[in-house]
Amino acid sequence: MIAVQNITVRFEEKLVLDRFSLQFPENGLTALSGPSGCGKTTLLRVLAGLQRVEEGTVTVPRNPVILFQEDRLLPWRTVGEHISDVLPKSRRGEVSRWLELVELAGEEYTRPATLSGGMGRRLALARALALGGGLLLLDEPFTGVDAPRAERILGRIRALGVPVVLSSHERAVVELCDRVISLEGPPLHETSPAV
Ligand SMILES: Nc1ncnc2c1ncn2[C@@H]1O[C@H](COP(=O)(O)OP(=O)(O)OP(=O)(O)O)[C@@H](O)[C@H]1O
């Protein structure tokens, strides 16, 4: 089960989630949409176990993986090393598989400084996918990525068969998901099951 129940998150005076409950589908692609600052990142961080909740319960599959809104690439590591660094020795042969999935084949020895913004974003995404989590939490995964490419990559992510919750401001990306959860904010306090 993937759910949050009656959770409250507050940053000092600011109440972002107010006894907020939501059950997420356990398969396919779920998009979180809503205005900037409504709490999408906060909710993803809660699901990832990175954001403490004041009250309430959080239920997620084992080993959730989050793609942060920022790329967090390492200037001194090559594209390929970003992937091999997160793979156990027994899976080192998978580097090209993950680079192909995000259409970065041929860039294995490139360093982040010479990647375009969208290429860097795709590398950060590949690294998150390579981690092999039981739940993928993707915060704005396609910033700077053209829509046709994002569509192809999203199709491949769907084929991994892992439940995905993503946030996006890009309508084309949201429309490709199996369902959309619209968050109005702040603070979020409704109880609405996803369909
Ligand atoms: N660490 C923090 N300290 C204080 N306030 C925070 C912190 N993180 C988030 N907030 C506040 O919580 C609210 C929700 O932020 P959040 O990043 O979750 O929104 P979002 O919907 O993901 O926005 P965007 O679409 O712009 O990424 C905002 O008002 C933000 O200022």
The ligand as a Tripos MOL2 file, in Angstrom:
@<TRIPOS>MOLECULE
LIG
   31    33     1     0     0
SMALL
NO_CHARGES

@<TRIPOS>ATOM
      1 N1         12.6400   23.4620    4.1690 N.pl3     1 LIG1
      2 C1         11.6450   24.3620    4.1210 C.ar      1 LIG1
      3 N2         11.5870   25.3750    5.0120 N.ar      1 LIG1
      4 C2         10.5750   26.2650    4.9900 C.ar      1 LIG1
      5 N3          9.5550   26.2280    4.1070 N.ar      1 LIG1
      6 C3          9.5740   25.2430    3.1990 C.ar      1 LIG1
      7 C4         10.6000   24.2570    3.1490 C.ar      1 LIG1
      8 N4         10.3270   23.4010    2.1330 N.ar      1 LIG1
      9 C5          9.1850   23.8300    1.5610 C.ar      1 LIG1
     10 N5          8.7260   24.9390    2.2010 N.ar      1 LIG1
     11 C6          7.4980   25.6560    1.8980 C.3       1 LIG1
     12 O1          6.4660   24.6920    1.7820 O.3       1 LIG1
     13 C7          5.5750   25.0490    0.7200 C.3       1 LIG1
     14 C8          5.4740   23.8840   -0.2450 C.3       1 LIG1
     15 O2          6.7250   23.7360   -0.9180 O.3       1 LIG1
     16 P1          6.9630   22.5970   -1.9870 P.3       1 LIG1
     17 O3          8.3890   22.6960   -2.4220 O.co2     1 LIG1
     18 O4          6.5060   21.3130   -1.4330 O.co2     1 LIG1
     19 O5          5.9810   23.0450   -3.1580 O.3       1 LIG1
     20 P2          5.8290   22.4980   -4.6470 P.3       1 LIG1
     21 O6          4.3980   22.3100   -4.9110 O.co2     1 LIG1
     22 O7          6.7280   21.3340   -4.8640 O.co2     1 LIG1
     23 O8          6.3790   23.7290   -5.4750 O.3       1 LIG1
     24 P3          7.0710   23.7900   -6.9520 P.3       1 LIG1
     25 O9          6.0010   23.3760   -7.9170 O.co2     1 LIG1
     26 O10         7.4420   25.2280   -7.0790 O.co2     1 LIG1
     27 O11         8.2510   22.8630   -6.8990 O.co2     1 LIG1
     28 C9          6.1100   26.3350    0.1050 C.3       1 LIG1
     29 O12         5.3770   27.4120    0.6440 O.3       1 LIG1
     30 C10         7.5530   26.3820    0.5710 C.3       1 LIG1
     31 O13         7.9740   27.7100    0.7550 O.3       1 LIG1
@<TRIPOS>BOND
     1     1     2 1
     2     2     3 ar
     3     2     7 ar
     4     3     4 ar
     5     4     5 ar
     6     5     6 ar
     7     6     7 ar
     8     6    10 ar
     9     7     8 ar
    10     8     9 ar
    11     9    10 ar
    12    10    11 1
    13    11    12 1
    14    11    30 1
    15    12    13 1
    16    13    14 1
    17    13    28 1
    18    14    15 1
    19    15    16 1
    20    16    17 2
    21    16    18 1
    22    16    19 1
    23    19    20 1
    24    20    21 2
    25    20    22 1
    26    20    23 1
    27    23    24 1
    28    24    25 2
    29    24    26 1
    30    24    27 1
    31    28    29 1
    32    28    30 1
    33    30    31 1
@<TRIPOS>SUBSTRUCTURE
     1 LIG1         1 GROUP 0 **** ****
